[in-house]
Amino acid sequence: MKWAPRTMGTLLLSATAGIACGMDSDVSDDPYDELEPSADDMELDDAPRAACGFPVGTHPALQCSNATWTPQDKTFKITDNVTFGGNNNIEGFCWNIPPAIKTLVIQGGKTLTGCLRMQTPMTIKGSTTNRSATIFGTDTTQWAVSRGIPDTEKWKYSGISVRWDAPAGAYKVKNLTIENARTYGVTAYNQRLVGDNIHILHTRGDNDDKSNSDGFGGGPNSVLRNSRVDVMDDSVKLYKNNMLVKNVTIVHRGNGAPFQLGWGNAGTTTATIDNVLVLDQENEFNLGLFSASNGSYTRNVVIKGLAAKYTTSPADKVWNGSWQSLPLFFMKSGGAQLNLTAGTSPNVDIKAPIGKRGPGSVSASGLCGSNGIKKSYKCGQAVTGCGW
């Protein structure tokens, strides 16, 4: 597959984006200003509240026939397939979950077509561990681009997101499949977000490199574990401090990086990668295993377990103004620094046609006994990822 040069759609998750960090910007101080319900929406919303005792702010598509509410433990359960809106319904397609709800459960085997926004600490989960509860977005490619959604607002249309100014606390997503989100899969900026046993999945085909279909990104201390990410764009964003990626399988497709280091200026952060398996599913890419697309920052990454074996003969390629041999480290930004260190008894098996490409800096001293940048590192035992 011939990939076009990568678009800049992921820029909004940079540390310099005003909406992401609460900094001054040319957008509204409150990105939800335009999301206030219309009079018609409020009238529709009265029906399920009156009939079922649902919390104020329950989406009008949720009725007594497809949902239940248990106020004693603040649990709202969706019990049947439900659609929040059509493909051209921009805001009505998403539900700003009322603060009264602390646990949102989607019944196993059922599909919620829509998107969910968390405003206060809570858990969103499927009722079964086989991830058969699904949040579905759209089969339309370039949904946000074709509707003129600015980069600073694309996060709102993620499968699941945390409002950027939501209070600190426990935000959890578990036992779910998030398929073909309108934009990102699961996203938070400033809050700790834990994704556990989730499948972030893209099924819109290979010619979908402008849909901003990123996988997982969270605030400081976020965790992604026991999960699989198979998307067209960046799989995991290592933007915030003290992130952990553990027991995860990543499918590397054409338009993104398994580990994106940044799109804007930031400080120094740390992350740990433990038992992560990256599968090479293409032969031509826009980015490498670790990629620094733009900006100045330092990422210190501890490798406890990582496997990624790219084809070296014939060599996998990367787009860099022309098709060139794929590197492990694609440091496109000259202001980016990646420091890799080994954890205790590391399990590492990574290789690519070349070690590094681009003006940014990489240090991997001591990784599998190396004293510099190599195209292959191997030590320890096998890496299994999530195991499914």
C-alpha positions in Angstrom: 0.0 0.0 0.0 1.4 3.4 -1.0 0.9 5.8 1.9 0.7 9.6 1.4 2.8 11.8 3.6 1.4 12.0 7.1 -1.1 14.8 8.0 -0.7 17.0 11.0 -4.0 15.9 12.6 -2.5 14.7 15.8 -1.2 18.1 16.7 -4.0 18.8 19.2 -2.5 16.3 21.7 0.7 18.3 22.0 1.6 19.8 25.3 1.4 23.2 23.8 -2.2 22.9 22.6 -4.1 25.4 24.8 -7.1 23.2 25.1 -5.0 20.3 26.3 -3.1 22.2 29.0 -5.4 24.9 30.1 -3.1 27.5 28.5 -4.1 30.6 26.7 -5.3 29.9 23.2 -7.5 31.3 20.5 -10.3 28.9 21.4 -12.9 29.3 24.0 -11.9 28.8 27.6 -14.6 26.2 27.8 -14.7 23.9 24.8 -18.2 22.9 25.8 -19.6 26.3 25.4 -21.3 25.3 22.1 -22.5 22.0 23.6 -25.4 23.3 25.7 -28.5 21.4 24.8 -31.1 23.1 22.7 -34.7 23.6 23.9 -35.7 20.6 21.7 -33.0 18.4 23.2 -34.1 19.3 26.8 -37.7 18.5 26.0 -36.7 15.2 24.6 -34.6 14.5 27.6 -37.5 15.0 30.0 -39.2 11.8 28.7 -36.7 9.2 29.9 -36.0 11.1 33.2 -39.7 11.3 34.0 -40.5 7.7 33.1 -37.5 5.9 34.5 -36.1 8.3 37.1 -32.8 8.7 35.1 -30.4 11.4 36.1 -30.7 14.8 34.6 -28.6 14.9 31.4 -29.4 11.4 30.3 -29.2 11.1 26.5 -32.6 11.1 24.9 -31.9 7.8 23.1 -31.8 6.1 26.5 -35.2 4.9 27.5 -36.7 2.5 30.1 -36.6 -0.2 27.3 -32.9 -0.1 26.8 -31.4 1.1 30.1 -31.6 0.9 33.9 -30.5 3.2 36.7 -29.6 2.2 40.2 -29.2 5.3 42.3 -28.1 3.5 45.4 -24.7 2.6 43.8 -24.9 5.2 41.0 -24.8 2.6 38.3 -26.3 3.2 34.9 -26.6 0.2 32.6 -27.3 0.1 28.9 -29.1 -3.2 28.2 -29.7 -3.1 24.4 -28.3 -1.8 21.2 -28.7 2.0 21.1 -27.8 4.7 18.6 -27.2 8.3 19.8 -27.5 9.9 16.4 -26.9 9.7 12.7 -23.6 10.2 10.9 -24.3 13.9 10.3 -25.4 14.5 13.9 -22.3 16.2 15.3 -23.1 16.9 19.0 -26.2 14.8 19.6 -24.1 11.7 18.7 -22.1 12.2 21.9 -23.2 11.9 25.6 -21.8 14.2 28.3 -22.3 11.7 31.1 -24.0 13.3 34.1 -21.9 13.6 37.3 -24.5 11.5 39.1 -23.3 8.4 37.3 -20.2 6.8 38.7 -20.4 3.5 36.8 -21.7 3.1 33.2 -22.1 -0.5 32.1 -22.8 -1.7 28.6 -24.3 -5.1 28.4 -22.1 -7.8 26.7 -23.0 -8.4 23.1 -24.6 -5.0 22.7 -23.4 -2.0 20.7 -23.6 1.7 21.6 -23.3 3.8 18.4 -22.1 7.1 19.7 -19.4 8.6 21.8 -19.0 9.1 25.5 -17.5 12.0 27.5 -16.6 11.7 31.1 -17.0 14.9 33.2 -16.2 13.5 36.7 -14.3 10.5 37.9 -16.1 7.3 36.9 -15.8 3.9 35.3 -17.1 2.9 31.8 -17.1 -0.9 31.3 -18.6 -3.8 29.5 -20.5 -6.3 31.6 -18.3 -9.3 30.4 -14.6 -9.8 30.1 -14.7 -10.9 26.5 -15.0 -7.3 25.3 -18.3 -8.1 23.4 -19.7 -4.8 24.5 -18.9 -2.3 21.7 -18.8 1.5 21.3 -19.0 2.1 17.6 -18.3 5.4 15.8 -18.6 5.5 12.0 -17.7 3.7 8.8 -17.1 7.1 7.1 -13.4 7.9 6.5 -12.1 11.4 7.3 -15.3 12.1 9.3 -13.9 15.1 11.2 -11.9 16.5 8.2 -14.9 16.4 5.9 -17.0 18.3 8.4 -14.4 21.0 9.1 -13.8 20.0 12.7 -10.7 22.0 13.9 -7.8 20.1 15.3 -8.4 21.6 18.7 -11.8 20.0 18.9 -11.3 16.6 17.4 -10.7 15.1 20.8 -14.4 15.6 21.6 -15.4 13.0 19.1 -13.3 10.2 20.5 -15.0 7.0 21.3 -14.4 7.8 25.0 -12.9 11.0 26.3 -12.4 12.9 29.5 -13.4 16.5 29.5 -10.1 18.5 29.5 -10.9 20.4 32.7 -12.5 17.6 34.5 -11.4 17.2 38.2 -8.6 14.8 39.2 -9.6 11.3 40.2 -10.1 7.7 38.9 -11.2 7.5 35.2 -11.4 3.9 34.1 -12.3 2.1 30.9 -12.5 -1.7 30.8 -13.8 -4.8 29.1 -14.8 -2.9 25.9 -14.2 -2.8 22.2 -14.0 0.7 20.7 -14.5 0.3 17.0 -14.1 3.0 14.3 -14.3 6.0 16.6 -15.0 9.3 14.7 -11.5 10.4 15.8 -9.4 9.0 18.7 -10.2 5.8 20.5 -9.7 6.7 24.2 -8.4 10.1 25.3 -7.6 12.2 28.3 -5.3 15.2 28.6 -4.8 16.2 32.2 -6.4 13.3 34.1 -5.1 9.8 35.0 -6.9 7.4 32.7 -6.7 3.6 33.1 -7.6 1.4 30.1 -7.8 -2.3 31.0 -8.8 -5.2 28.8 -9.9 -2.9 25.9 -9.7 -3.4 22.1 -9.3 -0.2 20.1 -10.1 -1.3 16.6 -10.0 0.2 13.1 -12.0 -1.6 10.3 -12.5 1.2 7.8 -9.8 -0.2 5.4 -6.3 0.9 4.5 -7.1 4.1 2.6 -8.0 6.0 5.7 -4.9 8.0 6.7 -6.7 11.3 7.5 -9.2 10.2 10.1 -7.1 10.9 13.2 -7.9 7.3 14.3 -5.4 7.3 17.2 -5.5 4.7 19.9 -4.8 5.7 23.5 -3.6 8.8 25.2 -3.9 9.9 28.8 -2.7 12.4 31.4 0.0 11.9 34.0 0.2 8.5 35.6 -2.1 6.9 32.9 -2.1 3.2 32.3 -2.9 1.0 29.3 -2.8 -2.7 30.2 -4.1 -6.1 29.0 -5.3 -4.5 25.8 -4.9 -4.5 22.0 -4.6 -1.4 19.8 -5.2 -1.9 16.0 -5.6 1.6 14.5 -4.4 3.5 11.4 -2.8 6.4 13.3 -0.6 6.6 16.4 -1.3 3.7 18.8 -0.1 5.0 22.2 0.9 8.6 22.9 3.8 8.9 25.5 3.1 12.6 26.1 2.5 12.8 29.8 4.7 11.9 32.8 4.8 8.4 34.4 2.8 6.5 31.9 2.7 2.7 31.9 2.0 0.4 28.9 1.8 -3.2 30.1 0.6 -6.5 28.5 -0.4 -4.8 25.3 -0.4 -5.9 21.7 -0.1 -3.2 19.0 -0.8 -3.7 15.3 1.4 -1.2 13.4 -0.4 0.0 10.3 0.6 2.5 7.7 -0.1 6.0 9.0 1.0 6.1 12.6 3.6 5.1 15.2 3.2 2.4 17.9 4.7 5.0 20.3 4.3 8.6 19.4 6.6 10.9 21.4 5.0 14.3 20.5 3.7 16.9 18.2 4.6 20.0 20.2 6.9 21.5 22.8 6.9 19.9 26.2 9.2 19.2 29.1 10.7 15.9 30.3 8.5 12.8 30.9 9.0 9.2 31.9 7.2 6.1 30.7 7.5 2.3 31.2 6.9 -0.3 28.5 6.4 -3.8 29.9 5.5 -6.9 27.8 4.4 -5.0 24.7 4.2 -6.9 21.4 4.2 -4.9 18.1 3.0 -6.7 15.0 4.3 -5.6 11.6 1.3 -5.7 9.3 2.5 -3.5 6.4 5.6 -3.0 4.3 5.4 0.8 3.9 4.9 3.2 6.8 4.8 6.9 7.6 6.5 6.5 11.0 8.7 4.1 12.9 8.4 2.1 16.2 9.3 5.2 18.2 8.6 8.5 16.4 9.0 12.1 17.3 6.9 14.0 14.8 7.3 17.6 16.0 8.3 19.8 18.9 11.0 19.9 21.6 10.9 17.5 24.6 12.8 14.7 26.4 11.2 11.2 26.8 12.8 8.8 29.2 11.5 5.3 28.5 12.2 2.2 30.6 12.0 -1.0 28.6 11.0 -4.0 30.7 9.5 -6.0 27.8 9.2 -5.1 24.1 9.1 -7.0 20.8 8.8 -5.6 17.3 10.4 -7.3 14.3 10.1 -5.5 11.0 11.0 -7.1 7.7 14.6 -6.4 6.7 14.8 -8.3 3.4 13.1 -6.9 1.4 13.3 -3.9 3.7 10.2 -2.3 5.2 10.1 1.4 4.1 9.1 4.7 5.6 8.0 7.9 3.8 10.6 10.6 4.3 10.2 12.7 1.2 10.8 9.5 -0.7 10.5 5.8 0.3 13.5 4.9 2.5 14.5 2.1 4.8 12.3 1.9 8.0 14.1 2.9 11.2 13.3 1.8 14.8 13.6 5.4 15.8 12.2 8.0 13.5 13.2 11.3 15.1 11.8 13.8 12.7 12.0 16.7 15.2 15.5 18.0 15.9 14.4 19.2 19.3 13.3 15.7 20.5 15.4 13.5 22.8 14.6 9.8 23.4 16.4 8.0 26.2 15.9 4.3 26.4 17.0 2.3 29.5 16.6 -1.3 30.4 14.5 -2.4 33.3 15.6 -5.3 35.6 16.0 -8.5 33.5 14.5 -7.0 30.4 12.9 -9.0 27.6 13.7 -7.2 24.3 13.5 -8.3 20.7 13.2 -5.4 18.3 14.7 -5.0 14.8 14.2 -2.9 11.7 16.2 -2.3 8.5 18.1 0.6 10.2 18.4 2.0 13.7 17.6 5.7 13.4 16.5 8.3 11.0 16.0 12.1 11.5 17.7 14.9 13.3 16.4 14.1 16.8 18.5 12.4 19.4 18.4 8.8 20.8 20.3 7.2 23.6 20.0 3.5 24.1 23.2 2.7 26.1 22.9 -0.4 28.1 19.8 -1.8 26.3 20.7 -5.5 25.8 24.3 -4.6 26.4 24.5 -2.1 23.6 26.7 1.0 23.6 24.9 2.9 20.9 22.1 3.0 18.4 21.6 -0.3 16.6 19.0 -1.7 14.2 18.5 -4.7 16.4 18.3 -5.4 20.2 17.7 -8.8 21.6 17.9 -10.2 25.1 15.8 -12.0 27.7 12.7 -14.1 27.1 9.8 -14.0 24.7 7.3 -11.1 24.8 3.6 -12.1 24.6 1.7 -8.8 24.7 -1.9 -9.1 25.7 -2.1 -12.7 24.5 -5.1 -12.2 22.2 
